[in-house]
Amino acid sequence: MVDAGIVQAAANYAEAVRETGGNPRTVVMSMGPSTRTHPSHLGRGQWLSEEVLQWAGLDVTILRMAAVFHEDLPLFSTQSVRHESVIRNCFVEKPVSWLNALDAAEFCVAALLRPELFADAPVHYLPGPEFFDFHQVAKVFSDVLGRPVHFEPISREAWEKELLDLVASPRAGLLKADMSRHITACGYAVAQGMERGNTKYTDTDAFRRITGRTPITLHDYLTEHAAVFR
């Protein structure tokens, strides 16, 4: 879960490291939208926090997870899938990379325990093992739930309003306003073709190559959590 305050947190961490007099290996689980010009304010904040850690001279490896997490789906789509059998967002028809949070964590463990795998650069883009548009995601939902689920593309403004209305309701769960604005900005960036500049976004074999094991698929995840959407 991304949230506001990341720049101050990075500065506090860097100062704590400097005060202790050591330089521990630091691995940052970052995100694809971590750029200076991304439309998401949290993406820009993440980028600046990483700059702070590097300016401080820390031994830092930055892993930008260039994917949508499986775990995002319950945040944004539980109510619409459960009650309307529809997924609505502003990613339009564009495919995105999909990654499980446990697998993202294992990328970070690999970077801590086997730094030689990431020694060629301080920043790495790590996509998930699957590339789906939301029509295909709806098809996976349909297969798992045993009923038709479809995808309805809407505007960035309409999706942001829908999510902020959800945040203000008793059904918000873990969804917060900052996260709502972030994900709608990410959807807008994908729809506008702003997220495809790095060719490594399509390296879907990265997880298997780095960890040596089979990744968790979207079908696996939705099957395990099907009750959430029923």
Secondary structure, 3 states (H helix, E strand, C coil): CCCCCHHHHHHHHHHHHHHHCCCCCEEEEEECCCCCCCCCHHHHHHHHHHHHHHHCCCCEEEEEECCEECCHHHHHHHHHHHHHCEEEECCCCCCEEEECHHHHHHHHHHHHHCHHHHCCCCEEEECCCEEECHHHHHHHHHHHHCCCCEEEECCHHHHHHHHHHHHCCCCCCCCCHHHHHHHHHHHHHHHCCCCCCCHHHHCCCHHHHHHCCCCCCHHHHHHHCHHHHC
